[in-house]
Amino acid sequence: MTRIALVTGGIRGIGAAISTELSGLGYRVVANYCRQDEIAQKFHKDTGIFVKRFDVSDFHACGKAVDSSAFWPALRLSLTRYNLSSLDVMLSAPKFH
């Protein structure tokens, strides 16, 4: 069964390391980011990990991102085929200032 992980702050630093490790363990990973489009695209190109931009501090943006029609197909998953109703793992790797 395909397992899905969402890593917030998942394109840099510890978040990138977590995203990469989970991907290596066979998870379909979504690495979330908020502002760094160029870094996100490079991360995707280098790792093949799906990246998704949304602000995790905005409740509605989170719901919209996960419910979006682009979220699941981009992971090459069908909710019906895999009988998925939720994420298997969600990790937060926030950026500290």
VOBA-1610 file (N, C-alpha, C; in pm, whole numbers, padded with zeros to 5 digits, always signed):
BEGIN
Met+00084-00118+00000Met+00000+00000+00000Met+00088+00125+00000Thr+00052+00221-00078Thr+00126+00344-00086Thr+00102+00428+00039Arg+00211+00474+00099Arg+00200+00560+00216Arg+00239+00702+00175Ile+00168+00799+00231Ile+00187+00938+00192Ile+00232+01019+00311Ala+00332+01104+00289Ala+00382+01193+00393Ala+00380+01337+00344Leu+00335+01426+00429Leu+00341+01569+00404Leu+00441+01628+00502Val+00544+01693+00448Val+00646+01756+00532Val+00637+01905+00511Thr+00591+01977+00614Thr+00586+02123+00602Thr+00726+02177+00624Gly+00761+02279+00547Gly+00898+02329+00551Gly+00993+02225+00494Gly+00944+02149+00398Gly+01015+02031+00351Gly+01114+02046+00239Ile+01151+02170+00202Ile+01243+02186+00089Ile+01383+02233+00128Arg+01401+02269+00256Arg+01532+02319+00300Arg+01568+02260+00436Gly+01696+02255+00463Gly+01745+02215+00594Gly+01695+02080+00640Ile+01654+02075+00767Ile+01607+01949+00825Ile+01483+01898+00754Gly+01397+01989+00707Gly+01278+01947+00633Gly+01313+01873+00505Ala+01413+01923+00434Ala+01458+01856+00311Ala+01517+01719+00343Ala+01591+01711+00453Ala+01649+01583+00493Ala+01539+01482+00528Ile+01436+01529+00598Ile+01324+01442+00633Ile+01250+01397+00507Ser+01222+01492+00418Ser+01153+01460+00293Ser+01229+01354+00214Thr+01359+01374+00202Thr+01443+01282+00126Thr+01449+01144+00192Glu+01460+01141+00324Glu+01464+01014+00395Glu+01334+00936+00379Leu+01221+01005+00395Leu+01093+00938+00380Leu+01073+00887+00237Ser+01116+00966+00141Ser+01108+00921+00001Ser+01191+00795-00019Gly+01309+00793+00040Gly+01396+00675+00031Gly+01337+00552+00098Leu+01249+00574+00195Leu+01181+00464+00263Leu+01055+00418+00189Gly+01029+00481+00074Gly+00916+00438-00008Gly+00789+00520+00005Tyr+00792+00626+00083Tyr+00675+00712+00095Tyr+00661+00800-00028Arg+00538+00833-00064Arg+00512+00940-00160Arg+00511+01066-00076Val+00603+01156-00102Val+00623+01273-00017Val+00576+01399-00086Val+00508+01483-00009Val+00476+01619-00050Val+00558+01709+00040Ala+00650+01786-00019Ala+00731+01880+00057Ala+00667+02018+00041Asn+00618+02070+00150Asn+00551+02200+00149Asn+00653+02312+00163Tyr+00620+02425+00103Tyr+00700+02547+00119Tyr+00607+02666+00108Cys+00659+02783+00145Cys+00573+02902+00144Cys+00617+03008+00044Arg+00747+03031+00031Arg+00790+03146-00050Arg+00896+03119-00156Gln+00977+03022-00140Gln+01097+03007-00222Gln+01072+02920-00346Asp+01007+02978-00447Asp+00972+02900-00566Asp+01093+02841-00637Glu+01201+02918-00652Glu+01319+02868-00723Glu+01383+02753-00647Ile+01394+02766-00516Ile+01451+02660-00433Ile+01363+02536-00440Ala+01232+02557-00436Ala+01139+02444-00441Ala+01152+02369-00573Gln+01159+02441-00683Gln+01170+02375-00813Gln+01302+02300-00827Lys+01410+02357-00773Lys+01539+02288-00776Lys+01533+02162-00690Phe+01471+02172-00573Phe+01456+02056-00485Phe+01378+01945-00558His+01270+01983-00623His+01190+01885-00698His+01274+01822-00810Lys+01345+01905-00883Lys+01427+01855-00995Lys+01536+01760-00945Asp+01598+01795-00832Asp+01708+01714-00778Asp+01660+01584-00714Thr+01541+01586-00654Thr+01495+01470-00576Thr+01378+01394-00636Gly+01302+01460-00723Gly+01179+01400-00775Gly+01063+01408-00679Ile+01083+01472-00564Ile+00979+01484-00463Ile+00884+01597-00502Phe+00754+01570-00491Phe+00651+01668-00523Phe+00657+01782-00422Val+00649+01905-00472Val+00648+02023-00385Val+00514+02095-00400Lys+00467+02152-00292Lys+00338+02221-00292Lys+00350+02347-00209Arg+00316+02460-00270Arg+00324+02588-00202Arg+00191+02622-00134Phe+00196+02642-00003Phe+00085+02699+00072Phe+00135+02739+00210Asp+00064+02833+00270Asp+00101+02889+00399Asp+00037+02806+00509Val+00119+02733+00585Val+00065+02645+00688Val+00007+02720+00807Ser+00031+02851+00814Ser-00029+02929+00922Ser-00172+02972+00888Asp-00216+02942+00766Asp-00350+02978+00720Asp-00434+02851+00709Phe-00526+02833+00803Phe-00609+02713+00810Phe-00678+02683+00677His-00738+02785+00616His-00812+02765+00491His-00719+02730+00375Ala-00600+02789+00374Ala-00504+02757+00268Ala-00461+02611+00277Cys-00445+02560+00399Cys-00408+02419+00418Cys-00517+02327+00364Gly-00640+02355+00402Gly-00751+02273+00354Gly-00763+02277+00204Lys-00749+02396+00148Lys-00760+02411+00003Lys-00647+02336-00068Ala-00528+02344-00014Ala-00413+02277-00076Ala-00431+02126-00079Val-00472+02069+00032Val-00487+01923+00039Val-00609+01876-00039Asp-00713+01958-00047Asp-00832+01921-00122Asp-00822+01951-00271Ser-00717+02021-00312Ser-00707+02064-00451Ser-00696+01945-00546Ser-00751+01963-00663Ser-00748+01856-00763Ser-00606+01827-00809Ala-00513+01920-00787Ala-00375+01899-00830Ala-00293+01821-00728Phe-00340+01813-00605Phe-00260+01752-00498Phe-00239+01603-00520Trp-00344+01526-00528Trp-00333+01381-00537Trp-00283+01333-00674Pro-00335+01383-00786Pro-00283+01334-00916Pro-00135+01361-00933Ala-00085+01469-00875Ala+00057+01499-00888Ala+00142+01394-00818Leu+00085+01327-00721Leu+00155+01217-00654Leu+00136+01085-00728Arg+00066+01091-00840Arg+00035+00972-00920Arg-00049+00873-00841Leu-00143+00928-00767Leu-00229+00845-00685Leu-00374+00870-00718Ser-00452+00770-00701Ser-00596+00783-00712Ser-00654+00744-00578Leu-00730+00834-00518Leu-00788+00804-00388Leu-00875+00680-00394Thr-00946+00662-00503Thr-01033+00545-00517Thr-00950+00418-00531Arg-00849+00422-00615Arg-00767+00304-00639Arg-00696+00257-00513Tyr-00643+00351-00437Tyr-00567+00314-00318Tyr-00650+00322-00190Asn-00777+00359-00202Asn-00865+00370-00087Asn-00803+00457+00022Leu-00755+00573-00020Leu-00690+00665+00073Leu-00789+00770+00119Ser-00787+00799+00245Ser-00873+00904+00296Ser-00794+01008+00372Ser-00667+00982+00397Ser-00588+01078+00473Ser-00439+01053+00449Leu-00361+01142+00502Leu-00216+01126+00498Leu-00176+01023+00602Asp-00067+00953+00576Asp-00015+00857+00672Asp+00078+00925+00773Val+00153+01024+00726Val+00250+01093+00811Val+00245+01242+00779Met+00248+01325+00882Met+00263+01468+00864Met+00367+01516+00963Leu+00471+01578+00909Leu+00581+01630+00992Leu+00596+01779+00965Ser+00624+01851+01069Ser+00645+01995+01057Ser+00791+02026+01083Ala+00854+02090+00986Ala+00993+02133+01000Ala+00997+02284+00979Pro+00950+02361+01076Pro+00937+02505+01057Pro+01072+02576+01053Lys+01073+02688+00988Lys+01192+02772+00982Lys+01191+02861+01106Phe+01302+02860+01177Phe+01313+02947+01294Phe+01392+03070+01256His+01351+03185+01307His+01421+03311+01276His+01506+03352+01394
//
